[in-house]
Amino acid sequence: MADVKQSKQQKPLHADHRARMQARVRRDGLESLAEHEALEYLLFFAIPRKNTNPIAHALIQQFGSFCRVLEASEEEVAKVEGIGPSSARLIHSVLEFARYYSLHKRSRRITLKDTDKAIEYVRPLFFGFQQEALYLIAMDDHYTPLRDIRVAEGLPNKLTFDMNKLARAAVSTGCTCAILAHNHPSGLAVASEADFATTVQVVKALGLLGIDVVDHLIVTASDASSMRQSGRMPHFDSLNQQVYY
């Protein structure tokens, strides 16, 4: 009896709290939790024997919201007191898994000739990205996607890339046409002059290889635009070997 009593005394004080929260999630779903509670619940999986409530509050205080915590880099999250490598990796992986799910949920046996469908197709590529990234969607004659090529990834408002590397990757797919797509993490879904200049360069480089770049899509968290729809998409004239816009 003494051993049983001692075991009960050694039971962590927060164990019942965990059990109640887990029961609540099973009953009402994650949406029933406040932001700090959702982080606390997530940390259960990385920190099995410690009260994660103060750590969750510290994360919210540091980054401002549940979403900002998930969007922070693994290195930034690891600086918060109570967060070890496993916890930082877990938190950072949430958006990565969500993005992986979204990408693999898409159907590749579709045609991207319609702009709205093309936007729907490329949007998951930028899910959770806090820096700019540029993709080339290689397609066949029927506008069916063959491969999503990540051309570059940079800063929140700037990126650079190797045009020769892009050309080699595009040719390797056997594509005949393609769509460019990049995101504006902290801006509007409007093509800048730099975006337009980059488009001209890519259209010419791939046009010389017989690959027609038919559109350039700019994506934000809540909006998107098309250079083709706006009338600003450059066109490569294969006869004169020139780009017109």
Backbone torsions as a table, in degrees:
resi	resn	phi	psi	omega
1	MET	NA	-38.7	-179.7
2	ALA	-61.4	-40.1	-179.6
3	ASP	-64.2	-40.6	-180.0
4	VAL	-64.5	-44.1	179.6
5	LYS	-61.8	-42.8	-179.5
6	GLN	-64.8	-38.5	179.7
7	SER	-62.3	-39.9	178.9
8	LYS	-65.9	-37.5	-179.8
9	GLN	-67.1	-30.9	-178.0
10	GLN	-84.2	-8.0	179.3
11	LYS	-62.7	127.9	-178.1
12	PRO	-53.6	141.0	-177.2
13	LEU	-63.8	-27.5	-176.6
14	HIS	-90.2	-0.7	-177.0
15	ALA	-61.7	-43.1	179.2
16	ASP	-65.1	-36.7	178.0
17	HIS	-61.7	-43.0	178.1
18	ARG	-60.8	-46.3	-178.3
19	ALA	-61.3	-40.3	179.4
20	ARG	-66.3	-41.2	179.7
21	MET	-67.1	-40.4	178.5
22	GLN	-63.7	-40.2	177.8
23	ALA	-65.1	-38.4	179.9
24	ARG	-64.1	-42.9	179.5
25	VAL	-65.4	-41.0	177.9
26	ARG	-62.2	-36.8	-176.1
27	ARG	-81.5	-45.1	-170.2
28	ASP	-115.3	-7.0	180.0
29	GLY	86.1	165.3	-179.2
30	LEU	-62.4	-27.8	-177.7
31	GLU	-65.0	-13.2	178.9
32	SER	-79.0	-9.3	-175.8
33	LEU	-93.7	146.3	170.2
34	ALA	-72.2	168.1	-175.1
35	GLU	-59.7	-45.0	-179.2
36	HIS	-68.9	-30.7	178.2
37	GLU	-69.0	-38.0	178.3
38	ALA	-63.5	-40.2	176.8
39	LEU	-67.7	-41.0	177.6
40	GLU	-59.0	-44.0	-179.9
41	TYR	-64.7	-42.5	178.7
42	LEU	-60.5	-40.2	-177.6
43	LEU	-71.0	-15.2	174.7
44	PHE	-53.6	-36.3	-173.2
45	PHE	-75.1	-21.3	179.9
46	ALA	-104.7	-24.0	-177.3
47	ILE	-126.9	86.5	-171.6
48	PRO	-75.0	-22.5	-172.2
49	ARG	-126.8	34.3	-179.6
50	LYS	-143.8	147.4	177.9
51	ASN	-68.5	115.7	-176.5
52	THR	-93.1	-2.8	-178.9
53	ASN	-60.2	-48.7	179.1
54	PRO	-63.2	-33.6	179.9
55	ILE	-67.9	-40.9	178.5
56	ALA	-62.0	-43.3	177.4
57	HIS	-63.0	-39.6	179.5
58	ALA	-63.6	-37.7	178.5
59	LEU	-65.7	-44.3	178.6
60	ILE	-63.1	-41.9	-180.0
61	GLN	-63.6	-39.2	-177.4
62	GLN	-71.4	-43.1	-171.9
63	PHE	-108.3	-16.3	172.8
64	GLY	101.8	-27.2	-179.2
65	SER	-163.9	165.8	177.3
66	PHE	-58.0	-45.9	-178.3
67	CYS	-62.7	-41.7	-179.2
68	ARG	-65.5	-32.8	176.4
69	VAL	-63.0	-47.0	-179.1
70	LEU	-66.9	-29.5	-178.0
71	GLU	-83.2	-14.8	-179.6
72	ALA	-68.8	156.0	178.2
73	SER	-72.6	159.9	179.2
74	GLU	-59.4	-38.3	-179.5
75	GLU	-66.9	-39.2	179.3
76	GLU	-66.7	-43.3	-179.8
77	VAL	-63.4	-39.0	-176.5
78	ALA	-64.7	-16.6	-179.3
79	LYS	-78.5	-14.2	-179.4
80	VAL	-76.3	134.9	-178.0
81	GLU	-60.3	131.5	-179.9
82	GLY	97.7	-11.9	-179.9
83	ILE	-96.1	118.7	175.6
84	GLY	-99.1	-178.0	-179.0
85	PRO	-57.4	-41.5	-178.7
86	SER	-66.3	-41.4	179.5
87	SER	-66.2	-42.2	179.4
88	ALA	-62.9	-41.4	179.7
89	ARG	-65.2	-41.0	179.5
90	LEU	-62.2	-49.7	-178.3
91	ILE	-61.2	-44.9	-178.2
92	HIS	-67.2	-27.0	-176.2
93	SER	-78.3	-16.7	-175.9
94	VAL	-58.0	-51.0	179.9
95	LEU	-68.6	-32.6	178.7
96	GLU	-63.1	-41.9	178.2
97	PHE	-69.7	-37.5	177.7
98	ALA	-63.1	-41.7	177.9
99	ARG	-65.6	-42.9	178.7
100	TYR	-59.1	-43.9	178.6
101	TYR	-61.3	-47.0	-177.4
102	SER	-62.1	-40.6	-179.1
103	LEU	-66.6	-42.0	-176.7
104	HIS	-81.4	-11.0	175.8
105	LYS	-79.4	-22.4	-178.2
106	ARG	-67.5	152.8	173.1
107	SER	-96.5	129.8	177.4
108	ARG	-87.7	-15.2	-179.0
109	ARG	-88.5	55.8	177.8
110	ILE	-130.7	165.1	175.2
111	THR	-104.1	138.1	-177.0
112	LEU	-105.0	24.1	179.0
113	LYS	-66.6	-32.9	177.7
114	ASP	-80.4	131.2	-175.4
115	THR	-61.8	-42.7	-178.9
116	ASP	-62.2	-39.5	178.2
117	LYS	-68.1	-36.5	178.3
118	ALA	-65.2	-41.4	178.0
119	ILE	-64.3	-43.5	177.8
120	GLU	-60.5	-35.9	-178.3
121	TYR	-71.5	-42.0	-174.4
122	VAL	-83.1	-22.8	-174.1
123	ARG	-53.5	-44.7	-180.0
124	PRO	-61.3	-20.3	179.4
125	LEU	-61.7	-27.1	-174.8
126	PHE	-108.8	11.8	-176.8
127	PHE	-58.7	119.2	177.1
128	GLY	79.2	0.4	-178.1
129	PHE	-71.8	131.2	176.7
130	GLN	-107.3	5.9	175.5
131	GLN	-131.5	159.6	180.0
132	GLU	-69.7	144.5	174.1
133	ALA	-141.2	146.6	-179.7
134	LEU	-120.6	129.5	178.8
135	TYR	-120.9	149.6	168.7
136	LEU	-117.0	120.9	178.1
137	ILE	-93.8	104.7	180.0
138	ALA	-78.0	133.9	-175.5
139	MET	-134.6	162.6	175.4
140	ASP	-93.6	-170.3	-177.3
141	ASP	-62.3	-21.8	-178.8
142	HIS	-96.1	12.1	-178.5
143	TYR	63.8	25.8	176.2
144	THR	-88.3	128.2	-177.5
145	PRO	-63.6	135.4	176.4
146	LEU	-104.2	-38.4	-177.9
147	ARG	-163.8	143.1	173.5
148	ASP	-97.3	113.0	-176.9
149	ILE	-102.0	115.6	175.2
150	ARG	-79.4	109.6	-175.0
151	VAL	-79.1	-42.2	-176.4
152	ALA	-161.8	157.7	174.7
153	GLU	-143.0	130.5	-174.0
154	GLY	-139.2	-132.3	-177.9
155	LEU	-91.5	173.3	179.8
156	PRO	-56.9	-24.3	-177.2
157	ASN	-136.3	21.2	-177.0
158	LYS	-161.5	144.7	172.2
159	LEU	-154.5	155.9	176.0
160	THR	-129.8	157.6	-179.8
161	PHE	-153.7	164.8	-179.5
162	ASP	-94.9	112.4	-177.2
163	MET	-64.3	-36.7	179.5
164	ASN	-64.9	-40.2	178.3
165	LYS	-64.5	-41.0	177.5
166	LEU	-61.1	-45.8	-178.2
167	ALA	-62.9	-42.9	179.7
168	ARG	-62.9	-42.5	-179.5
169	ALA	-64.6	-41.3	-179.5
170	ALA	-64.6	-46.1	-179.4
171	VAL	-62.0	-36.9	-177.2
172	SER	-63.6	-21.2	-179.6
173	THR	-82.7	-16.8	-175.8
174	GLY	75.4	19.4	-176.8
175	CYS	-73.6	157.3	175.7
176	THR	-112.8	-17.7	176.9
177	CYS	-149.1	168.7	-175.0
178	ALA	-159.0	162.1	173.8
179	ILE	-122.9	133.4	170.6
180	LEU	-88.8	145.1	176.6
181	ALA	-149.3	133.7	173.4
182	HIS	-146.5	165.5	-174.7
183	ASN	-111.2	157.2	171.2
184	HIS	-119.3	89.3	-173.5
185	PRO	-58.9	-35.2	-175.6
186	SER	-122.7	20.8	-176.7
187	GLY	-132.0	-162.8	-179.6
188	LEU	-94.5	159.2	178.2
189	ALA	-83.3	60.1	-179.3
190	VAL	-130.6	132.2	-179.2
191	ALA	-70.0	128.8	176.5
192	SER	-84.6	173.1	176.6
193	GLU	-64.6	-34.6	177.2
194	ALA	-65.8	-39.1	177.3
195	ASP	-61.7	-42.4	-178.8
196	PHE	-66.0	-43.3	179.4
197	ALA	-61.8	-41.6	177.8
198	THR	-62.9	-41.0	179.8
199	THR	-61.0	-44.0	178.8
200	VAL	-58.4	-43.9	-179.2
201	GLN	-63.5	-44.4	-178.1
202	VAL	-69.0	-42.0	179.3
203	VAL	-58.2	-42.4	-179.3
204	LYS	-70.2	-46.7	-177.7
205	ALA	-60.7	-44.4	-178.9
206	LEU	-79.5	-29.8	177.7
207	GLY	-62.1	-38.0	177.6
208	LEU	-64.7	-19.7	179.2
209	LEU	-99.1	5.5	178.5
210	GLY	83.9	17.2	179.8
211	ILE	-110.1	122.3	-176.9
212	ASP	-91.8	116.6	175.8
213	VAL	-88.3	110.7	-168.3
214	VAL	-92.8	-17.2	-178.7
215	ASP	-163.9	160.6	171.9
216	HIS	-132.3	116.8	-177.9
217	LEU	-100.9	137.8	175.3
218	ILE	-115.4	126.4	-171.8
219	VAL	-120.3	137.4	168.9
220	THR	-121.2	-178.6	-178.4
221	ALA	-62.0	-28.5	-174.5
222	SER	-129.5	3.9	-175.5
223	ASP	-149.9	172.2	177.3
224	ALA	-161.1	156.0	177.0
225	SER	-142.2	162.3	-178.2
226	SER	-126.3	128.1	176.0
227	MET	-64.5	-34.8	179.9
228	ARG	-64.6	-46.0	-179.1
229	GLN	-66.0	-32.2	-178.6
230	SER	-82.1	-4.6	178.7
231	GLY	80.8	16.0	-176.7
232	ARG	-110.7	9.0	-176.5
233	MET	-77.0	119.6	177.5
234	PRO	-64.4	153.3	-178.6
235	HIS	-129.5	133.8	179.4
236	PHE	-92.6	125.2	177.2
237	ASP	-95.1	105.7	-175.6
238	SER	-66.5	-27.1	-179.7
239	LEU	-68.3	-45.6	-178.6
240	ASN	-96.3	-4.5	-180.0
241	GLN	57.6	40.0	-178.2
242	GLN	-131.9	156.2	175.6
243	VAL	-100.8	132.1	179.1
244	TYR	-119.0	144.7	179.4
245	TYR	-156.3	NA	NA
